[in-house]
């Protein structure tokens, strides 16, 4: 696809629209009503790996494009995804770009919106329930709590290639408040070591939550001192929660996806 051609602004030809829709963290019941409405109306749905594929059932009429994979199983490069959105809208289509969680939280939704704006394509953003809050919530961890944490910081634990993470560790290690790392499991050793060397107490509680909000949800809890020994079974997608609020997990852990829960969940669909 010719990228230059697709970025050129020829808004007068466009009758389509792109909806950047947050699909929620995994549990399909957490899609918003507006997201559902736009899925019903979509001619094309361009979806990501992290958006629950059950949500595609709401768009049986739509052409489905898996942005996570090409036929050779490589992810489609971002520029090409932008081009697909632009081209489909220029064909007059109603396009849903379905992303995991919230489109503007580490989801490259901002870049897609920028490309659409540059190309003169009308778009709307439908915020989603971000995994940064919902996944801790399904583990019984409120990300803020009076007397425990008066702020929460969302941090990316991902960087290009195998480089070490380039973050302001002394700022992150200050105070007692909550840190939520997304995409951080591969860099867990560096995260733990950097926070401790920057002054965060080694007894600070830590939880790792894999496949949060889904029946496969797995939780490991510990402290900065021992979480690495406990982490070997945790695979992406996973969230790292660090801070006093993690202690609440032991009493507030409410999500036990037994058969009743799962059948209620399928009624939601
Ligand atoms: N826009 C998304 C985040 C995309 S970055 C959102 O708002 O949720 C992808 C990262 O999100 C993953 O590496 C993981 O850290 C986190 N994540 C997404 N879904 C998750 C889930 N169900 N369980 C645990 N972590 C999840």
py3Dmol code that shows the C-alpha trace and the ligand (Angstrom):
import py3Dmol

protein = """\
ATOM      1  CA  UNK A   1       0.000   0.000   0.000  1.00  0.00           C
ATOM      2  CA  UNK A   2       1.322   3.458  -0.889  1.00  0.00           C
ATOM      3  CA  UNK A   3       1.599   5.209   2.461  1.00  0.00           C
ATOM      4  CA  UNK A   4       2.149   8.718   1.062  1.00  0.00           C
ATOM      5  CA  UNK A   5      -0.976   8.359  -1.029  1.00  0.00           C
ATOM      6  CA  UNK A   6      -3.035   7.191   1.929  1.00  0.00           C
ATOM      7  CA  UNK A   7      -1.865  10.000   4.228  1.00  0.00           C
ATOM      8  CA  UNK A   8      -2.642  12.738   1.663  1.00  0.00           C
ATOM      9  CA  UNK A   9      -5.605  14.775   2.805  1.00  0.00           C
ATOM     10  CA  UNK A  10      -8.564  14.475   0.480  1.00  0.00           C
ATOM     11  CA  UNK A  11     -11.311  14.802   3.031  1.00  0.00           C
ATOM     12  CA  UNK A  12     -13.956  15.801   0.506  1.00  0.00           C
ATOM     13  CA  UNK A  13     -13.953  12.229  -0.846  1.00  0.00           C
ATOM     14  CA  UNK A  14     -14.513  10.642   2.583  1.00  0.00           C
ATOM     15  CA  UNK A  15     -17.953   9.500   3.607  1.00  0.00           C
ATOM     16  CA  UNK A  16     -16.780   6.832   6.027  1.00  0.00           C
ATOM     17  CA  UNK A  17     -15.786   7.161   9.646  1.00  0.00           C
ATOM     18  CA  UNK A  18     -13.425   5.394  12.031  1.00  0.00           C
ATOM     19  CA  UNK A  19     -14.415   4.583  15.616  1.00  0.00           C
ATOM     20  CA  UNK A  20     -11.440   3.891  17.886  1.00  0.00           C
ATOM     21  CA  UNK A  21     -13.164   1.585  20.353  1.00  0.00           C
ATOM     22  CA  UNK A  22     -11.780   0.345  23.669  1.00  0.00           C
ATOM     23  CA  UNK A  23     -12.739  -3.328  23.955  1.00  0.00           C
ATOM     24  CA  UNK A  24     -12.048  -3.545  27.700  1.00  0.00           C
ATOM     25  CA  UNK A  25      -9.509  -5.697  29.509  1.00  0.00           C
ATOM     26  CA  UNK A  26     -10.734  -9.170  28.555  1.00  0.00           C
ATOM     27  CA  UNK A  27     -14.095  -9.942  30.230  1.00  0.00           C
ATOM     28  CA  UNK A  28     -16.508  -9.197  27.344  1.00  0.00           C
ATOM     29  CA  UNK A  29     -19.075  -7.803  29.816  1.00  0.00           C
ATOM     30  CA  UNK A  30     -16.830  -4.771  30.235  1.00  0.00           C
ATOM     31  CA  UNK A  31     -17.386  -3.412  26.717  1.00  0.00           C
ATOM     32  CA  UNK A  32     -19.262  -0.079  26.816  1.00  0.00           C
ATOM     33  CA  UNK A  33     -22.781   0.323  25.376  1.00  0.00           C
ATOM     34  CA  UNK A  34     -21.443   2.728  22.779  1.00  0.00           C
ATOM     35  CA  UNK A  35     -18.705   0.313  21.775  1.00  0.00           C
ATOM     36  CA  UNK A  36     -21.382  -2.363  21.350  1.00  0.00           C
ATOM     37  CA  UNK A  37     -23.543  -0.046  19.247  1.00  0.00           C
ATOM     38  CA  UNK A  38     -20.662   0.771  16.903  1.00  0.00           C
ATOM     39  CA  UNK A  39     -19.736  -2.909  16.557  1.00  0.00           C
ATOM     40  CA  UNK A  40     -23.332  -3.614  15.495  1.00  0.00           C
ATOM     41  CA  UNK A  41     -23.060  -0.925  12.820  1.00  0.00           C
ATOM     42  CA  UNK A  42     -19.544  -1.658  11.569  1.00  0.00           C
ATOM     43  CA  UNK A  43     -18.775  -2.588   7.964  1.00  0.00           C
ATOM     44  CA  UNK A  44     -15.181  -3.349   8.911  1.00  0.00           C
ATOM     45  CA  UNK A  45     -13.608  -4.289  12.241  1.00  0.00           C
ATOM     46  CA  UNK A  46      -9.835  -4.045  12.566  1.00  0.00           C
ATOM     47  CA  UNK A  47      -8.987  -5.809  15.819  1.00  0.00           C
ATOM     48  CA  UNK A  48      -6.012  -6.454  18.053  1.00  0.00           C
ATOM     49  CA  UNK A  49      -4.757  -9.559  19.801  1.00  0.00           C
ATOM     50  CA  UNK A  50      -5.768  -8.234  23.232  1.00  0.00           C
ATOM     51  CA  UNK A  51      -9.370  -7.431  22.324  1.00  0.00           C
ATOM     52  CA  UNK A  52     -11.476 -10.455  23.321  1.00  0.00           C
ATOM     53  CA  UNK A  53     -12.389 -12.277  20.103  1.00  0.00           C
ATOM     54  CA  UNK A  54     -15.879 -12.980  21.578  1.00  0.00           C
ATOM     55  CA  UNK A  55     -16.630  -9.306  20.906  1.00  0.00           C
ATOM     56  CA  UNK A  56     -16.408  -9.993  17.172  1.00  0.00           C
ATOM     57  CA  UNK A  57     -19.681 -11.936  17.473  1.00  0.00           C
ATOM     58  CA  UNK A  58     -21.370  -8.550  17.845  1.00  0.00           C
ATOM     59  CA  UNK A  59     -20.329  -7.639  14.310  1.00  0.00           C
ATOM     60  CA  UNK A  60     -21.387 -10.705  12.269  1.00  0.00           C
ATOM     61  CA  UNK A  61     -21.943  -8.553   9.172  1.00  0.00           C
ATOM     62  CA  UNK A  62     -18.525  -6.922   9.214  1.00  0.00           C
ATOM     63  CA  UNK A  63     -15.354  -7.681   7.327  1.00  0.00           C
ATOM     64  CA  UNK A  64     -12.870  -8.724  10.031  1.00  0.00           C
ATOM     65  CA  UNK A  65      -9.220  -7.721   9.756  1.00  0.00           C
ATOM     66  CA  UNK A  66      -6.764  -9.157  12.302  1.00  0.00           C
ATOM     67  CA  UNK A  67      -4.224  -6.403  12.876  1.00  0.00           C
ATOM     68  CA  UNK A  68      -2.246  -8.754  15.107  1.00  0.00           C
ATOM     69  CA  UNK A  69      -1.315 -11.061  12.274  1.00  0.00           C
ATOM     70  CA  UNK A  70      -0.506 -11.210   8.595  1.00  0.00           C
ATOM     71  CA  UNK A  71      -0.668 -14.575   6.805  1.00  0.00           C
ATOM     72  CA  UNK A  72       2.998 -15.075   7.785  1.00  0.00           C
ATOM     73  CA  UNK A  73       1.986 -14.514  11.462  1.00  0.00           C
ATOM     74  CA  UNK A  74       3.875 -11.250  11.877  1.00  0.00           C
ATOM     75  CA  UNK A  75       2.036  -8.262  13.309  1.00  0.00           C
ATOM     76  CA  UNK A  76       0.957  -5.737  10.695  1.00  0.00           C
ATOM     77  CA  UNK A  77       3.249  -2.670  11.010  1.00  0.00           C
ATOM     78  CA  UNK A  78       1.567   0.372  12.571  1.00  0.00           C
ATOM     79  CA  UNK A  79       1.847   2.498   9.412  1.00  0.00           C
ATOM     80  CA  UNK A  80       0.024  -0.184   7.461  1.00  0.00           C
ATOM     81  CA  UNK A  81      -2.770  -0.381  10.062  1.00  0.00           C
ATOM     82  CA  UNK A  82      -3.156   3.407   9.767  1.00  0.00           C
ATOM     83  CA  UNK A  83      -3.395   3.018   5.995  1.00  0.00           C
ATOM     84  CA  UNK A  84      -6.048   0.287   6.232  1.00  0.00           C
ATOM     85  CA  UNK A  85      -8.196   2.528   8.468  1.00  0.00           C
ATOM     86  CA  UNK A  86      -7.804   5.468   6.082  1.00  0.00           C
ATOM     87  CA  UNK A  87      -8.464   3.455   2.914  1.00  0.00           C
ATOM     88  CA  UNK A  88     -11.550   1.723   4.303  1.00  0.00           C
ATOM     89  CA  UNK A  89     -13.008   5.026   5.501  1.00  0.00           C
ATOM     90  CA  UNK A  90     -12.310   6.535   2.065  1.00  0.00           C
ATOM     91  CA  UNK A  91     -14.320   3.682   0.551  1.00  0.00           C
ATOM     92  CA  UNK A  92     -17.226   5.050   2.627  1.00  0.00           C
ATOM     93  CA  UNK A  93     -17.096   2.281   5.235  1.00  0.00           C
ATOM     94  CA  UNK A  94     -17.977   2.489   8.915  1.00  0.00           C
ATOM     95  CA  UNK A  95     -14.800   1.202  10.510  1.00  0.00           C
ATOM     96  CA  UNK A  96     -14.353   0.031  14.094  1.00  0.00           C
ATOM     97  CA  UNK A  97     -10.774  -0.118  15.273  1.00  0.00           C
ATOM     98  CA  UNK A  98     -11.179  -2.463  18.244  1.00  0.00           C
ATOM     99  CA  UNK A  99      -8.383  -2.302  20.773  1.00  0.00           C
ATOM    100  CA  UNK A 100      -7.731  -3.988  24.120  1.00  0.00           C
ATOM    101  CA  UNK A 101      -8.526  -1.926  27.210  1.00  0.00           C
ATOM    102  CA  UNK A 102      -8.637   1.787  26.459  1.00  0.00           C
ATOM    103  CA  UNK A 103      -7.399   2.973  23.056  1.00  0.00           C
ATOM    104  CA  UNK A 104      -5.395   5.860  24.547  1.00  0.00           C
ATOM    105  CA  UNK A 105      -3.641   3.929  27.332  1.00  0.00           C
ATOM    106  CA  UNK A 106      -0.474   2.404  25.842  1.00  0.00           C
ATOM    107  CA  UNK A 107      -2.537   1.306  22.887  1.00  0.00           C
ATOM    108  CA  UNK A 108      -1.098   3.451  20.082  1.00  0.00           C
ATOM    109  CA  UNK A 109      -4.630   4.811  19.668  1.00  0.00           C
ATOM    110  CA  UNK A 110      -3.214   8.324  19.845  1.00  0.00           C
ATOM    111  CA  UNK A 111      -0.985   7.607  16.842  1.00  0.00           C
ATOM    112  CA  UNK A 112      -3.917   6.195  14.895  1.00  0.00           C
ATOM    113  CA  UNK A 113      -6.062   9.220  15.738  1.00  0.00           C
ATOM    114  CA  UNK A 114      -3.185  11.449  14.604  1.00  0.00           C
ATOM    115  CA  UNK A 115      -2.917   9.611  11.268  1.00  0.00           C
ATOM    116  CA  UNK A 116      -6.694   9.919  10.759  1.00  0.00           C
ATOM    117  CA  UNK A 117      -6.621  13.627  11.616  1.00  0.00           C
ATOM    118  CA  UNK A 118      -3.709  14.161   9.191  1.00  0.00           C
ATOM    119  CA  UNK A 119      -5.637  12.370   6.465  1.00  0.00           C
ATOM    120  CA  UNK A 120      -8.838  14.349   7.117  1.00  0.00           C
ATOM    121  CA  UNK A 121     -10.834  11.232   8.110  1.00  0.00           C
ATOM    122  CA  UNK A 122     -13.650  11.753  10.632  1.00  0.00           C
ATOM    123  CA  UNK A 123     -13.143   9.699  13.768  1.00  0.00           C
ATOM    124  CA  UNK A 124     -14.481   9.210  17.290  1.00  0.00           C
ATOM    125  CA  UNK A 125     -12.820   7.743  20.345  1.00  0.00           C
ATOM    126  CA  UNK A 126     -14.824   5.356  22.527  1.00  0.00           C
ATOM    127  CA  UNK A 127     -12.883   5.001  25.780  1.00  0.00           C
ATOM    128  CA  UNK A 128     -12.607   1.499  27.191  1.00  0.00           C
ATOM    129  CA  UNK A 129     -12.126  -0.016  30.625  1.00  0.00           C
ATOM    130  CA  UNK A 130      -8.352  -0.112  30.862  1.00  0.00           C
ATOM    131  CA  UNK A 131      -6.576  -3.217  32.125  1.00  0.00           C
ATOM    132  CA  UNK A 132      -4.435  -0.875  34.266  1.00  0.00           C
ATOM    133  CA  UNK A 133      -7.400  -0.448  36.633  1.00  0.00           C
ATOM    134  CA  UNK A 134      -9.676  -3.409  35.862  1.00  0.00           C
ATOM    135  CA  UNK A 135      -7.091  -6.169  36.183  1.00  0.00           C
ATOM    136  CA  UNK A 136      -6.046  -5.075  39.708  1.00  0.00           C
ATOM    137  CA  UNK A 137      -9.782  -4.657  40.529  1.00  0.00           C
ATOM    138  CA  UNK A 138     -10.487  -8.289  39.538  1.00  0.00           C
ATOM    139  CA  UNK A 139      -7.661  -9.299  41.879  1.00  0.00           C
ATOM    140  CA  UNK A 140      -9.282  -7.376  44.738  1.00  0.00           C
ATOM    141  CA  UNK A 141      -6.762  -4.519  44.545  1.00  0.00           C
ATOM    142  CA  UNK A 142      -8.119  -0.961  44.469  1.00  0.00           C
ATOM    143  CA  UNK A 143      -5.383   1.141  42.831  1.00  0.00           C
ATOM    144  CA  UNK A 144      -6.031   3.975  45.303  1.00  0.00           C
ATOM    145  CA  UNK A 145      -7.250   3.656  48.883  1.00  0.00           C
ATOM    146  CA  UNK A 146      -7.662   6.284  51.580  1.00  0.00           C
ATOM    147  CA  UNK A 147      -4.717   6.159  53.968  1.00  0.00           C
ATOM    148  CA  UNK A 148      -2.748   3.800  51.721  1.00  0.00           C
ATOM    149  CA  UNK A 149      -2.258   5.330  48.292  1.00  0.00           C
ATOM    150  CA  UNK A 150      -3.371   8.769  47.189  1.00  0.00           C
ATOM    151  CA  UNK A 151      -2.060   8.426  43.637  1.00  0.00           C
ATOM    152  CA  UNK A 152      -1.418   5.788  41.009  1.00  0.00           C
ATOM    153  CA  UNK A 153       1.093   5.864  38.175  1.00  0.00           C
ATOM    154  CA  UNK A 154       0.734   3.812  34.988  1.00  0.00           C
ATOM    155  CA  UNK A 155       4.124   2.852  33.591  1.00  0.00           C
ATOM    156  CA  UNK A 156       5.190   1.082  30.423  1.00  0.00           C
ATOM    157  CA  UNK A 157       7.528  -1.813  31.058  1.00  0.00           C
ATOM    158  CA  UNK A 158       8.297  -2.146  27.375  1.00  0.00           C
ATOM    159  CA  UNK A 159      11.012  -0.633  25.258  1.00  0.00           C
ATOM    160  CA  UNK A 160      12.330  -1.231  21.757  1.00  0.00           C
ATOM    161  CA  UNK A 161      14.538  -4.304  21.320  1.00  0.00           C
ATOM    162  CA  UNK A 162      16.427  -5.679  24.312  1.00  0.00           C
ATOM    163  CA  UNK A 163      17.480  -2.288  25.706  1.00  0.00           C
ATOM    164  CA  UNK A 164      17.103  -1.720  29.460  1.00  0.00           C
ATOM    165  CA  UNK A 165      14.073   0.379  30.428  1.00  0.00           C
ATOM    166  CA  UNK A 166      14.805   4.080  30.358  1.00  0.00           C
ATOM    167  CA  UNK A 167      12.605   5.405  33.191  1.00  0.00           C
ATOM    168  CA  UNK A 168      12.970   7.985  35.947  1.00  0.00           C
ATOM    169  CA  UNK A 169      13.458   5.398  38.715  1.00  0.00           C
ATOM    170  CA  UNK A 170      14.064   7.885  41.524  1.00  0.00           C
ATOM    171  CA  UNK A 171      10.728   9.579  40.780  1.00  0.00           C
ATOM    172  CA  UNK A 172       8.956   6.197  40.587  1.00  0.00           C
ATOM    173  CA  UNK A 173      10.554   4.954  43.844  1.00  0.00           C
ATOM    174  CA  UNK A 174       9.503   8.028  45.834  1.00  0.00           C
ATOM    175  CA  UNK A 175       6.627   7.908  48.307  1.00  0.00           C
ATOM    176  CA  UNK A 176       4.247   5.081  49.015  1.00  0.00           C
ATOM    177  CA  UNK A 177       1.809   5.321  46.182  1.00  0.00           C
ATOM    178  CA  UNK A 178       0.776   2.724  43.633  1.00  0.00           C
ATOM    179  CA  UNK A 179       2.705   1.801  40.491  1.00  0.00           C
ATOM    180  CA  UNK A 180       1.039  -0.235  37.756  1.00  0.00           C
ATOM    181  CA  UNK A 181       3.366  -1.575  35.073  1.00  0.00           C
ATOM    182  CA  UNK A 182       1.914  -2.757  31.777  1.00  0.00           C
ATOM    183  CA  UNK A 183       3.943  -4.873  29.341  1.00  0.00           C
ATOM    184  CA  UNK A 184       6.523  -5.303  32.122  1.00  0.00           C
ATOM    185  CA  UNK A 185       6.850  -9.024  32.786  1.00  0.00           C
ATOM    186  CA  UNK A 186       9.963  -9.493  30.632  1.00  0.00           C
ATOM    187  CA  UNK A 187      11.657  -6.642  32.471  1.00  0.00           C
ATOM    188  CA  UNK A 188      10.537  -7.647  35.986  1.00  0.00           C
ATOM    189  CA  UNK A 189      14.117  -8.223  37.264  1.00  0.00           C
ATOM    190  CA  UNK A 190      15.170  -4.749  36.129  1.00  0.00           C
ATOM    191  CA  UNK A 191      12.004  -3.147  37.543  1.00  0.00           C
ATOM    192  CA  UNK A 192      12.513  -4.749  40.971  1.00  0.00           C
ATOM    193  CA  UNK A 193      16.228  -3.990  41.109  1.00  0.00           C
ATOM    194  CA  UNK A 194      15.866  -0.399  39.891  1.00  0.00           C
ATOM    195  CA  UNK A 195      13.106   0.444  42.384  1.00  0.00           C
ATOM    196  CA  UNK A 196      15.048  -1.025  45.313  1.00  0.00           C
ATOM    197  CA  UNK A 197      18.275   0.775  44.337  1.00  0.00           C
ATOM    198  CA  UNK A 198      16.309   4.007  43.939  1.00  0.00           C
ATOM    199  CA  UNK A 199      15.069   3.691  47.530  1.00  0.00           C
ATOM    200  CA  UNK A 200      11.733   1.828  47.501  1.00  0.00           C
ATOM    201  CA  UNK A 201      11.533  -0.481  50.524  1.00  0.00           C
ATOM    202  CA  UNK A 202      12.177  -4.120  49.679  1.00  0.00           C
ATOM    203  CA  UNK A 203       9.145  -5.173  51.778  1.00  0.00           C
ATOM    204  CA  UNK A 204       6.831  -3.195  49.449  1.00  0.00           C
ATOM    205  CA  UNK A 205       3.995  -5.532  48.374  1.00  0.00           C
ATOM    206  CA  UNK A 206       3.846  -6.627  44.711  1.00  0.00           C
ATOM    207  CA  UNK A 207       1.225  -8.550  42.720  1.00  0.00           C
ATOM    208  CA  UNK A 208       1.535 -10.060  39.264  1.00  0.00           C
ATOM    209  CA  UNK A 209      -1.758 -10.710  37.497  1.00  0.00           C
ATOM    210  CA  UNK A 210      -1.860 -12.724  34.265  1.00  0.00           C
ATOM    211  CA  UNK A 211      -4.926 -12.820  31.959  1.00  0.00           C
ATOM    212  CA  UNK A 212      -6.826 -10.608  34.390  1.00  0.00           C
ATOM    213  CA  UNK A 213     -10.663 -10.498  34.269  1.00  0.00           C
ATOM    214  CA  UNK A 214     -10.709 -13.791  32.324  1.00  0.00           C
ATOM    215  CA  UNK A 215     -11.428 -17.320  33.579  1.00  0.00           C
ATOM    216  CA  UNK A 216      -7.686 -18.052  33.195  1.00  0.00           C
ATOM    217  CA  UNK A 217      -6.746 -15.236  35.595  1.00  0.00           C
ATOM    218  CA  UNK A 218      -3.651 -16.079  37.652  1.00  0.00           C
ATOM    219  CA  UNK A 219      -2.288 -14.032  40.579  1.00  0.00           C
ATOM    220  CA  UNK A 220       1.016 -14.173  42.395  1.00  0.00           C
ATOM    221  CA  UNK A 221       1.588 -11.895  45.392  1.00  0.00           C
ATOM    222  CA  UNK A 222       4.792 -11.131  47.284  1.00  0.00           C
ATOM    223  CA  UNK A 223       7.155  -8.262  47.962  1.00  0.00           C
ATOM    224  CA  UNK A 224       9.921  -6.552  45.999  1.00  0.00           C
ATOM    225  CA  UNK A 225      12.303  -8.832  47.924  1.00  0.00           C
ATOM    226  CA  UNK A 226      10.788 -12.169  46.870  1.00  0.00           C
ATOM    227  CA  UNK A 227       8.565 -11.605  43.813  1.00  0.00           C
ATOM    228  CA  UNK A 228      11.238 -12.749  41.354  1.00  0.00           C
ATOM    229  CA  UNK A 229      11.361 -16.221  42.953  1.00  0.00           C
ATOM    230  CA  UNK A 230       7.575 -16.461  42.674  1.00  0.00           C
ATOM    231  CA  UNK A 231       7.223 -15.096  39.151  1.00  0.00           C
ATOM    232  CA  UNK A 232       8.390 -18.019  37.050  1.00  0.00           C
ATOM    233  CA  UNK A 233       4.890 -19.180  36.037  1.00  0.00           C
ATOM    234  CA  UNK A 234       3.611 -15.761  34.969  1.00  0.00           C
ATOM    235  CA  UNK A 235       3.417 -15.047  31.241  1.00  0.00           C
ATOM    236  CA  UNK A 236       2.184 -12.030  29.271  1.00  0.00           C
ATOM    237  CA  UNK A 237      -0.304 -10.435  29.126  1.00  0.00           C
ATOM    238  CA  UNK A 238       0.245  -9.525  32.751  1.00  0.00           C
ATOM    239  CA  UNK A 239       0.113  -6.484  35.014  1.00  0.00           C
ATOM    240  CA  UNK A 240       2.516  -5.673  37.823  1.00  0.00           C
ATOM    241  CA  UNK A 241       1.016  -3.787  40.784  1.00  0.00           C
ATOM    242  CA  UNK A 242       3.388  -2.362  43.381  1.00  0.00           C
ATOM    243  CA  UNK A 243       2.380  -0.635  46.628  1.00  0.00           C
ATOM    244  CA  UNK A 244       0.575  -1.013  49.953  1.00  0.00           C
ATOM    245  CA  UNK A 245      -2.792  -1.506  48.208  1.00  0.00           C
ATOM    246  CA  UNK A 246      -1.646  -4.991  47.153  1.00  0.00           C
ATOM    247  CA  UNK A 247      -2.181  -6.082  50.794  1.00  0.00           C
ATOM    248  CA  UNK A 248      -5.935  -5.702  50.247  1.00  0.00           C
ATOM    249  CA  UNK A 249      -5.834  -8.599  47.781  1.00  0.00           C
ATOM    250  CA  UNK A 250      -5.919 -11.169  50.588  1.00  0.00           C
ATOM    251  CA  UNK A 251      -9.288  -9.900  51.899  1.00  0.00           C
ATOM    252  CA  UNK A 252     -10.910  -8.414  48.763  1.00  0.00           C
ATOM    253  CA  UNK A 253     -10.098 -11.149  46.257  1.00  0.00           C
ATOM    254  CA  UNK A 254     -13.658 -11.620  44.946  1.00  0.00           C
ATOM    255  CA  UNK A 255     -13.252 -13.018  41.432  1.00  0.00           C
ATOM    256  CA  UNK A 256     -13.622 -16.785  41.404  1.00  0.00           C
ATOM    257  CA  UNK A 257     -14.708 -17.703  37.894  1.00  0.00           C
ATOM    258  CA  UNK A 258     -16.708 -20.815  38.739  1.00  0.00           C
ATOM    259  CA  UNK A 259     -19.356 -22.392  36.512  1.00  0.00           C
ATOM    260  CA  UNK A 260     -22.131 -20.002  37.693  1.00  0.00           C
ATOM    261  CA  UNK A 261     -20.049 -16.956  36.931  1.00  0.00           C
ATOM    262  CA  UNK A 262     -19.157 -18.265  33.492  1.00  0.00           C
ATOM    263  CA  UNK A 263     -22.767 -19.018  32.553  1.00  0.00           C
ATOM    264  CA  UNK A 264     -23.843 -15.524  33.687  1.00  0.00           C
ATOM    265  CA  UNK A 265     -20.986 -14.132  31.620  1.00  0.00           C
ATOM    266  CA  UNK A 266     -22.273 -15.931  28.534  1.00  0.00           C
ATOM    267  CA  UNK A 267     -25.745 -14.387  29.127  1.00  0.00           C
ATOM    268  CA  UNK A 268     -24.113 -10.987  28.935  1.00  0.00           C
ATOM    269  CA  UNK A 269     -23.074 -11.775  25.386  1.00  0.00           C
TER     270      UNK A 269
END
"""
ligand_1 = """\
26
LIG
N -4.698 -0.283 25.882
C -4.548 -1.393 26.803
C -3.091 -1.688 27.122
C -2.281 -2.136 25.935
S -0.629 -2.533 26.373
C -5.367 -1.121 28.067
O -5.843 0.004 28.272
O -5.577 -2.067 28.828
C -0.727 -4.273 26.620
C -0.526 -4.619 28.083
O -1.726 -4.456 28.802
C -0.140 -6.049 28.339
O 1.233 -6.274 28.128
C -0.495 -6.193 29.802
O 0.465 -5.587 30.638
C -1.761 -5.367 29.874
N -2.959 -6.192 29.753
C -3.949 -6.063 28.850
N -4.948 -6.956 29.069
C -4.567 -7.662 30.158
C -5.164 -8.728 30.900
N -6.359 -9.239 30.583
N -4.483 -9.221 31.972
C -3.291 -8.722 32.332
N -2.678 -7.716 31.669
C -3.308 -7.189 30.607
"""
view = py3Dmol.view(width=600, height=400)
view.addModel(protein, "pdb")
view.setStyle({"model": 0}, {"cartoon": {"style": "trace"}})
view.addModel(ligand_1, "xyz")
view.setStyle({"model": 1}, {"stick": {}})
view.zoomTo()
view.show()
